[in-house]
């Protein structure tokens, strides 16, 4: 029994003191996710590239097995570097007089992926092919990827390098394009950039040996964006189509569509020359019974952009109502037209909604007690005035819609009352001390802004009245003057201001 007990003790000790693997120490075990071969068809003798993709980043460098088929030789494996998810290898093909079809196969553990590769007959070649043609669209649009195709007089027996230049940096081209062995053509994808002014042109030149070919390409603005800007109401939909530059002569016609009848749009919209685009008419929003996502599309010259929005069903008493101040609090005594907004979580129904406002404190004076929210709208506003309070008032503003209430705490602090200790006359170049007072003590530190009306007198920009106090002193200075000059000091707090008595600065 003693031996068994000792074993149990040691086992328990081992359980207690065995080191634990740190949290998150588990690493992904990559699986073979995919294999692609590009190009998928090559002439016999030309190479192709195999690309393997793992399901996650390799924790360490690893090899994926590769096999080819008759006429297509693959290396035994392709290496995926540590921290990477892909690796590539070159597939070499044999010269052939018959077409061959097969699959390149990648293997990692028990997972196999295949990719088809077609090998066409090896064409006859020549030793000195000449550059015979360059083709490209003469009119393109920003956002398109036009293809520039170079063609040789015969199939290359060895790689041929063709130099390219462009007269405009907005239409960049590679410095050289290589037409590979056993190929007669090569294509370059261009990416015309936007020019705010609008239309521009570029001359692209291809040169090989003594042959030089040039083509002029006109680039017009293309689609830049389709947006549904934020609107003042939840189901207000006013889409905008914008272009990358000013529209050229003739204007543009854009095709429009919606994926949901909750929003209908015209089949097309026309935008005038000289503009950057804009909004369009004919948009109709139809009621929905649940939150509905709608996607609009705009198509121009082969490019399509989309924008989505969510339509909301009409508000009912199971939805929410919120109340907020348009300005940051607190409020101060003797302020007027302070604005508060009641906001429905969903748009008002077809009959609209009436919001009633109330407050238990007479110090918060409502300019109206009710406001109507029109169908489809979601907000109502109320303006309030504050009384000339001499001590802080803590109250609430309440909004009610169909028995649903929302309340907002409101604090009214004493407002501006007077300037004291401000001299009626002061000699230029001297300084002075003044006091600004409130109608009563405040319960939070309160900042008052000060400003003089004439530059010969300057005062401290702001003065802070401490909590529990009703006044604070400030410093002022003057400059020398050659004649009597009058000046006033203004104090600003909330939406109100207070002027001091006139101060005369004398020589």
VENSULJO-V748750 format. One line per field, one symbol per residue. ss: DSSP state (@ for helix, = for strand, . for the rest). phi: phi as a letter, one per 40 degrees, with the letter a starting at -180 (. if undefined). psi: psi as a letter, one per 20 degrees, with the letter a starting at -180 (. if undefined). Layout:
ss = ???
phi = ???
psi = ???
//
This chain:
ss = .@@@@@@@@@@@@@@@@..............=======..===....=======.......======.=..==...====.....========......=========..==========.....=....=====...===.....======...=...=======.........====.....=====..........=========..==========..======..........=====........=======....==...====.....===....==......=========..=========.........=====.....==.....=======........======.....===...====.....========......=========..==========..=====....===...========.......=======....===..====.....========......===.=====..====...====.
phi = .ccccccccccccccccccbcccgccbcbcbccaabbbccbbcdhccbbcbbbccacccadabbcbbbadgbcbccabcbcdgbbbabacccbcdabbcbbabcbbbbfccbbbacbbbcdcccbbcbcbccabbaccbbbdhcbccbbbbccacccadbbbcbbbcbccbcbccabbccdgbbbabbccbcccbdchcababbbbbagccbbbbcbcbbdbcbabbbcdbcbcbcbbcbbbbcacccdhgbbbcbabcaccbbbccabbbccgbchicacgcbbbcbbbdbcbbcbbbafgbbbbababcbcccacccbbbbaccbccccbdgcbfcbbbcbccbcccccgabbbbaacbccbcccabaacbcdgcbbbbbbbbbcccbadbbbbbbbbbfgcbbbbcbbbcdccbabbgcccbacdgcbabbbbbbcicbcbdbcbcbaccbccbbbddbbbccdgbbaacabbbbbcbbadbcabbbbbagbbabbcccbbcbc
psi = hhggggggghggghhgipqqpqpjipqpopqohrpqppripqqpiqrrpppqprirpphqpqppqqqbrpiopqqhrppoqpjriqqqqppqqqpqiqqqpapppppocjppqqpqpporqprqrrhmqqohqpqqqiprqphrmqppppprhrppiqppppqqqqipiinqqqhqpporpjqirqqppqnprqohhcqrqqppppppcippqqppppoqqapgqoqnqpriqhkoomqppqrirpprphrqpppqrqjpihpqqqhrqppqqirjbbrqrjpppqqqirpppppqqppplippqqpqrpqqrqqriiaqpqpqqiqprrrqqkqqkppqpppqhrqqahirqppqqrqipiinophqiqqpoqpirjqqqpqqqqrmqiqppoaqppqpolipqpqppppoqqaqgrprjpqhqqppirrrprppqrirqqjqppppqqqqiqiipqrpgqppoqpirjrqqrqqqrrqrirppqqqpppppcjrrpqrqppppq.
//
